[in-house]
Structure formats: C-alpha cells, structure tokens
Amino acid sequence: MLHSIKKLIGDKGRQLIVPIVLMSLDAIGSLVMYLMLYFTVVHLLSGTLSGTLVRNYTIVCLISVILRLIIYRSGYFLCFSRGAKMCSNLRLQLANHYRSLSLGYFNQNSSGYLLTTLTKDLSNFELVLTHTLPSIIKTLVMGVLILTGTFFINWKLALAECVVILIALPILHQGNVLVEKYGKMKRDLTSKMVSIVLEYIKGMKVFKSANMTSTHFARMSDTLEDIRKTNVQAEVKTAVPTSMYSIVANFLLPFVLLIGSYLFLGGSIASQQLVAFMLMSLALSALLIAFEHSYGLLKELRLAAFNLEQAFDTKPLPYREEQVTLKHFDVAFDHVSFSYNLQTEVLHDIGFHAKEGSTTALIGPSGSGKSTVANLIARFFDVTKGSIRIGGKDIRQLNPDGLLQYISEVFQENTLLSDTIYNNIKAGRENATEEEIISAAKAAHCHEFIVKLPKGYQTKLSEGGNTLSGGEKQRIAIARAILKDAPILLLDESTASLDADNEAKINQALDHLMKGKTVFVIAHRLNTIQNADQIIVLNDGKIEEMGTHDMLLKKQGHYYAMVQEQQKAKEWIVKGA
Ligand SMILES: Nc1ncnc2c1ncn2[C@@H]1O[C@H](COP(=O)(O)OP(=O)(O)OP(=O)(O)O)[C@@H](O)[C@H]1O
C-alpha cells in the first residue's frame, strides 16, 4: 500500500514528514499525563505523597496539555492543508491523464467507473490523508510507547499484554479482509449505479418518448437493492471477527488484572506497580479499540490507492518526445486496418491519398466505417495495422494534443459546454479577441440569432446546449471551427432534416469554413458532394470505389446505384406529396 501511495503522491509525500513528526510529538506528550499519574500512585501507596508533589505534577500536566494542543493543532492543520493540496493536484493530474488516453479506454470503461475513480476514490484517499492519518499516527505511536513503558514496570505482565494483542490483531486483519472484499463489491455496484443514473438523466428524452422510464427505473432500483444486500451481507459477515476483536481488546484489562493479582500474591510485583500497570493497560485497551476504526480506514485507502494507481497506469497514446511540426496537410492512409476491441476488424486495408486543400467525401451504408476513418485521422484511436500520414509524417509521431491543433471537427452531435455562447465559440481559439469571435459568428450565420437572445453572446447554455435548436447548435460549432482555422477539417454532415432556411445558412457557413482546407466530409446526401475532389465509397470497412462524381457515375458501380436509389426516393416523396 505504501508503494501505491508513494507512487501517487511522489516526492510531495515528504511534505507530510513535518506533520507526522508533530503528531508523534503530541502522542509522546500524552504520555506525560500517564507518567504523572504513575508517580502520584506510587507516592500515594508508599505514603510519600506531599502537597508540593501534587502541585508540581499538576503544573507539568497543565504545561504538557497546552504544548500538546499547540503541537497537535499545528500538525493537524499542516496534515490537512498539505494533504488536501496533494489530492487536488492528484485530481487535476488524473483529469489530465484521462485527456491523454485513447478513446478506446473510455469505450472499455463505463462513465460510472471513471466518475467513481475521479470522485469517490479520490475523496476516500483525501479523507484518509487529511483526517485519518493524524489519528492513526497518534494511535500507533501512543500504543508502541505505552507497551514499551509497561515492560519497564513488569516484563512478565507486559508479555501477557502482548499475548492479548497478538491474538487481537490477526482477528482484526481477518475482519478487514472481508471489509475490503465487500468494499470492492460495493465500489463496483456504486460505479454501475452512477452509470445508470447518468444514462437516466442524459437519456430522459428518449426514455420518455419511448415510454421506457419505468424499465430504466427498475434497473436503478435493482442496483440499489444489490447495494443494500451487499451492505447487509458485509455487516453480517464482518460481525463475527469485529465482535471477537472487540471482546479480546476489552479483555486486555481483566486478563492483566488476573495475571497481575497472581504475581502480586506471589510477591513478584509491588502494589504501586500493579496499579500503574492497570492504568496503562486501560489506555492500551482504549487504543486497541480505536485502532479498529483506523485500520478499516487504512483498508479503504488501500482500495482507493489501488484504483487510482490502475487509472494512472493506463498508458497514454505514444508519441515522439521532440516537437514534430507539420508544414503540409495532405492526408494519406497506407494499408490501414483497425479494430476497436482488437477482435473484430472494422476497417480493412484502407488506402487513399487526400491532397492538401482538397475535399474528400466519405460515403457508404450505416456502419461501413465512415466515422471510424474520421476518428483515426484525429488520432482518437491508433490504427491496428498500416499507417496514417499527414504532410508525410506518421501521426503516431505527433503528440495527440499537438495534432488536434491542426484539425477542426464539426460533428452531428456537437459538444457545447455549459458556458456562455461567447466562451463556446472562443473554445476554438483561447486567445481570440471579441472582434474575431463576432466575425466568426457572422461567417457562421449565427450572429443574427445570438443578438436576438436577451443576453446575446453572454447567454449561458445549458449542458450540451439543449436550449438551442439543432441547426443553431451546429452553426455555433461551425463558428468555433472558423475561429480555430485549422488546416484539416472533419465534417459529419447532418442527417437531421433541417428547414430550407437553416440548411441554406449552414451550407453558406460551411462553404466559408471549408475554403482552402483539407476536408473530409461524411456525407449522407449525395447531391451535396458532387463537387468533391474525390469520393470514397466504403462498404463493410473496405473501399468499394474511389474517384470523382463523374468518374464514379461512368463506372456504373456502387456509387451509381446509390445515386439512382436516392433519386428514386426523392421522386417517391415528390409523388407522395
Ligand atoms: N466505439 C466503438 N466501439 C466499438 N465498435 C464501434 C465503435 N464505434 C463504431 N463501431 C463499429 O465500427 C463499425 C463502423 O462504425 P462507424 O461508426 O465508423 O460507421 P459509419 O459508417 O460512420 O456509420 P453511420 O453512418 O451509421 O454513422 C460498425 O460496425 C460499428 O458498430
């Protein structure tokens, strides 16, 4: 566990040395009281106790209490503030680490799992580091010191005490193995629950329209029931070891009293020593009971540290350390094959070359691999075989963040942030001026509707921009891409039927955006791509045909058939109308 913690907090762990030393000093200071008590009892029973002695002992106790309070508060504050800072850094590091991972990682792990790691595991880690650590240190240091002290009073009785402790600790450990096992189960169920809740909230529209709310509600209540059952099971299964530990810890005093009485009657221990020993055993027994809670929290820390370590151990997409800059923006696929899950290949031996500044249309039936080609260009995933080159450079040499500077994306589902419209557009280029932002909005034909909103550009969008229409959302995404002005553009043409006005505006905005760029457009309507420099027809992850509109029509192959098909469909609609 210490290894995991060290790995997570690294050299910053040294910052905890001072608070740990202060906590240990406080624990040592707490023994002063026991020592004064011991002296008082010794003098009392031997009839040498005087008023001066009592006054001196009281003063020593008072000073030690004040000093301890100062030391404890400083140690606790340092532990709390430094621990909290470490954990907030860790949280940022983890969020940043997630950003560097391939999208494949997010495919394999549910959003509930990722959220639970980022929130619950980190909170548990933080809680132990900032609050529990001080009390654990105090308990351990005091326990060791009191036990050592009892050896000085009477080693035989101290050995008897050790026997009780040696029986208690394995029982505690056994109980906590179970606590850990059920903790893991509860964590898995909690992440499942978080996933279900997220899906429930995000998909509310679909659930309502398909009248599925009750089905989903049932899934949620089943998971809650599983959590409840696991909690009950955990309580039942751990009840035996926990109770046994408690019995043994509480038995320490009577056991020592019993052995001590025999030793006293046999003349091996004086009455003063026996009383002092009893007092220390009382304290030791209280520490043993307190340790049960701390040990349980240590197990939680272990589980949280393990989960966090696993998240950090996932390797980001590799790239060359030295900065690779691109001067040209032609895109070449060379014998590219790809599989999302390393089992089913979804792209097979794809090869094409898109010239710099040209437009390539990707067409094909649903599931043929159009979006996958676009995802690979942006290096959201790495190819399984072959290579993709931009400007002659294999994109695996480029830092994924650096590569994305050269690429703008306008997808069907555009991600709008729960921020102002102004900041949503600005996300395209952080250092853009207000003038540039407004000019991008004008070019994207969204300025007119933005200024009509009561708060204009400062209108705050709800999560995902749900307060805007589909066309408006898309135009804001286009404005963002215009502002970014990246040389490569990935465009997923909207499948949604927009009204004529919206469609015309979006087309004008796109014309502006596409000028001079290397464009890949995932096209759903064939009439929009007739002027593309090349059309790639995908089917079942393979290139069926490739060429210009005229070439492919002449060939009378798949593309020709698709055009005919769409033409027929249009005629039916016109006839039907
Ligand atoms: N994240 C993913 N994980 C696993 N498989 C995926 C993933 N995304 C897509 N696939 C699979 O890869 C194949 C190609 O999908 P892709 O989305 O590229 O097709 P598409 O041509 O863009 O489809 P559409 O026109 O419906 O958007 C499909 O079989 C799909 O099921």
The ligand as an SDF file (V2000), in Angstrom:
LIG
                    3D

 31 33  0  0  0  0  0  0  0  0999 V2000
  -16.7140    2.9810  -30.1720 N   0  0  0  0  0  0  0  0  0  0  0  0
  -16.8980    1.8410  -30.8260 C   0  0  0  0  0  0  0  0  0  0  0  0
  -16.5800    0.6620  -30.2370 N   0  0  0  0  0  0  0  0  0  0  0  0
  -16.7530   -0.4990  -30.8970 C   0  0  0  0  0  0  0  0  0  0  0  0
  -17.2290   -0.5960  -32.1560 N   0  0  0  0  0  0  0  0  0  0  0  0
  -17.5660    0.5390  -32.7850 C   0  0  0  0  0  0  0  0  0  0  0  0
  -17.4110    1.8120  -32.1580 C   0  0  0  0  0  0  0  0  0  0  0  0
  -17.8260    2.7710  -32.9960 N   0  0  0  0  0  0  0  0  0  0  0  0
  -18.2120    2.1190  -34.1360 C   0  0  0  0  0  0  0  0  0  0  0  0
  -18.0500    0.7970  -34.0030 N   0  0  0  0  0  0  0  0  0  0  0  0
  -18.3260   -0.2230  -35.0310 C   0  0  0  0  0  0  0  0  0  0  0  0
  -17.4630    0.0490  -36.1400 O   0  0  0  0  0  0  0  0  0  0  0  0
  -18.1480   -0.1290  -37.3550 C   0  0  0  0  0  0  0  0  0  0  0  0
  -18.0460    1.1600  -38.1820 C   0  0  0  0  0  0  0  0  0  0  0  0
  -18.7530    2.1630  -37.4930 O   0  0  0  0  0  0  0  0  0  0  0  0
  -18.7710    3.6850  -37.9640 P   0  0  0  0  0  0  0  0  0  0  0  0
  -19.3970    4.4950  -36.8830 O   0  0  0  0  0  0  0  0  0  0  0  0
  -17.4230    4.0640  -38.4190 O   0  0  0  0  0  0  0  0  0  0  0  0
  -19.7550    3.5900  -39.2060 O   0  0  0  0  0  0  0  0  0  0  0  0
  -20.4150    4.7750  -40.0550 P   0  0  0  0  0  0  0  0  0  0  0  0
  -20.2300    4.3800  -41.4690 O   0  0  0  0  0  0  0  0  0  0  0  0
  -19.8680    6.0830  -39.6370 O   0  0  0  0  0  0  0  0  0  0  0  0
  -21.9220    4.6250  -39.6070 O   0  0  0  0  0  0  0  0  0  0  0  0
  -23.0930    5.7560  -39.5600 P   0  0  0  0  0  0  0  0  0  0  0  0
  -23.3270    6.2380  -40.9290 O   0  0  0  0  0  0  0  0  0  0  0  0
  -24.2670    4.9680  -39.0470 O   0  0  0  0  0  0  0  0  0  0  0  0
  -22.6430    6.8210  -38.6020 O   0  0  0  0  0  0  0  0  0  0  0  0
  -19.5610   -0.5270  -37.0150 C   0  0  0  0  0  0  0  0  0  0  0  0
  -19.6520   -1.9220  -37.1110 O   0  0  0  0  0  0  0  0  0  0  0  0
  -19.7230   -0.1040  -35.5660 C   0  0  0  0  0  0  0  0  0  0  0  0
  -20.5910   -0.9780  -34.8840 O   0  0  0  0  0  0  0  0  0  0  0  0
  1  2  1  0
  2  3  1  0
  2  7  2  0
  3  4  2  0
  4  5  1  0
  5  6  2  0
  6  7  1  0
  6 10  1  0
  7  8  1  0
  8  9  2  0
  9 10  1  0
 10 11  1  0
 11 12  1  0
 11 30  1  0
 12 13  1  0
 13 14  1  0
 13 28  1  0
 14 15  1  0
 15 16  1  0
 16 17  2  0
 16 18  1  0
 16 19  1  0
 19 20  1  0
 20 21  2  0
 20 22  1  0
 20 23  1  0
 23 24  1  0
 24 25  2  0
 24 26  1  0
 24 27  1  0
 28 29  1  0
 28 30  1  0
 30 31  1  0
M  END
$$$$
